[in-house]
Amino acid sequence: MSRSADERIADILAAIDRCLTYRQFLDQTNDTQAAMAYDAVLRNLAVIGEAVRTLPAEFTASMPNVPWAAIAGLRNVVIHEYFRVDSSLIIDIVDSQLAPLAAQLRRVPLSD
């Protein structure tokens, strides 16, 4: 079953919200909690990338300032090249890129 662009955007926004919620746990002194939070962030970044990968081209073309290819590419690294994942890059993405992306997506009018 295919999901609509609106559903994909909702998936992206929900995954962003989860990443932002889990961010505080990445700095835990409890190594188990920090590792679990990191795994949860990676999983949600993969969800974001997969949802982005399936957005219609006309939608992504309407927002050329969003690095769609890089977002989808991160999903590929997280899933297929997990050994190349740089934790400091992941934290930077969560800290500086997810909230602006969410803000842009929340301004998108939903289909009727």
N, C-alpha and C positions, 0 to 999 in steps of 0.2 A: 504494500500500500504506500503510495507516494504522499508526501506531506506538502502542504501549500507553502508558499513563501512566507505568509503570515505565521504559520506554525513554526517554520524554521527560524524566523526572527525571534519568536517567543522562546524557542529552545536555546538560542544564542544568549538572549537576555537572562534566562534562568541559570544557564551555566556560568555566565559572568557573575551574577549575584552569588552563586555558590563559591566561586573562586575568591571573590572579595571577602566573603564571610570566613573562609578557611585561611585567609592570609595571616591573620593574627596567630594562628597555631604553627606557622612555619618557623617562628622564632622561639618556640617552646624549648625549655631546657630538658624536658622529657623527650628523649630521642625517639621513642615509639610514637608519641603524639605528633611530633614534627614530621616523621616519616609518613605517617598516615595522612596528614594534611597535604604533604607534597604529592603523594600518590593521588589524592582526591583532586588536587589542582590539575595535575597532568591529565587525568581522565576527563575533566571538564574542558580543558583546552582542546583535547581530541574531539569532544562533542561539538565545540564551537567550530573547529576546522572542518568537520564533516558536514555540519549544517551550512557553512559558508560555501563549501565545494558544490553543493546542490542548489544554491540560490540561482534564480534565472539570470542570464547574462544581462538582460535589460535592467534588472534591479541593480546589479553591481556596477553597471556602466553609469547609472544615475548618481553614484557616489564615488567618483574617481579618486577622491582623496583618501579613501580607505584602502589599506594594503591587502586586498583580498587574496592575492596569490601568496603572500607571506603568511597569512593566517591559515590558509589551507595547507601550505607547505609545512608549517609547524606541526600540524596534525600528522603529516607523513613522518616527520622526524620522531615524534612522540610514539607513534605506533610501530613504525618499521625500523627506525634507526635509534631506538631508545638509548643505546650506548653513547650516542653523540649529544644527548640532552645536557645542557649547561644550566645548573641550578640557579646561578646568578642571573642568567638571561630570563629564566622562567619567573623569578621574583620581580625583575624589572618589568616584564610584560604585565604581571598582575598589578604592580604598583603604579605604572604610568600609562598603560595602553588600554586596559579593559574598561575603565570608567569612561574615558572619552568615546570609545566605540559604543558603549551602552547608551550614552547621551545622544549620539547621532542616530542610533537605531530607534530610540524612543520617540524621535521627531518624525519618523516615517509614518505617513498615514496608512492605516490598515485598509485592506480591500473590503468591499461590502459583501 
